[in-house]
């Protein structure tokens, strides 16, 4: 594998871990009322189905990003998601615990669909049209998310800089999506310096805006 493929896989894994913490909480909340033996089954089947659906949705998103100007729009939307990651301090999602195995599985799958849009968009942008990179990234990161979610969330709370690093990864992916817009290819080719200016400017914009909003919300509290 060349460096570009390795870099894409690492970015996908990073996105999964940064954006997957909430999904891991959903899994825990949805299965909390089940007996131990059923809880493990709910986690296994719910997560398995959610991953399968997410791969399909990402494959669709990868295809859709080839439509004119959708890659540009997706990049701009991902910038918003990156800022939101830094400034969104909501408590755990309100998830109803299932009292049966099928109920818990359905809750896990449905919640993952609702909450996974940002993840799907970010990964589709980072995959550069290669669905196998999505599959490899998910296979590596999902076990980390499921068994290490509490540790990840604790570390993010203890070391806020990790959230900023995660947002920087999303911002970089957004910039790559914008630069990958085929309808602007001739423009970016004419102004070659934009290939490094746009990623740096996007990362700086996201981090500074997130820092500003966080500073203001802290002073208002």
Steps between C-alpha positions, in 0.01 A plus 500: 500500500629846415499792744178657361299184574652466850428870565137460387451194725651684799272801436193272474593326827551841665161623376330180620651531849432874533141483373422150631500575873131597504410185307676289762294674769184417302596132498552503877175687570286290263612170656526603866171332609583161347648202688876456452474216243246692289689826534803356320274367222332841462839671475628242248194495272412868538854613426538249216183619327589865562846448342349325197249780446770762552727340238207502252415864580866600467521321163195700387658821636829424318300465177292813564813710563585444130194708404603856396565735793381248765860447611528877554169511691601193704832666589323816620255291702789309655655831611175568688515150656863560608404827674196330658726226640697768685204703625230238567502416872164322528453223754449136404229444237152412626483134401228270628637171631358192329339236721538223239785389277328607174394833651859580604637400158244719320585794730874461436455480120249789482705728727815425300318596179379828649828593667738359239446753219806707592709183518380375160569834330846539655606145412365529145715810455810334647458181293555679164262260326654180641235306695760245618670774702164553675471129582859475629460817708176374656643154576789659689313780676169336600655265761687802640174699517299220666753389761688824545221756472499593868878539497484713183228726646685529833824595321314758289353655815836494679703620201284741293787531250398155368165642389685779320720241328186312393347819362823575315477155334143578391604846376785346297257246351260785415779687322592185304134463394492861380829458311366175353205675334545406134314803368759725664799288396621746234471790748703317767753395233544863393552614859711209627580675829136445606580131548682584823334835583145356517583214746698731731234775482216251561670344804583846641143624440341200676736504799484877552121511462457206741739661749317834475156343559629291791667805657181703466276225645741460794496873576118509478458202735 
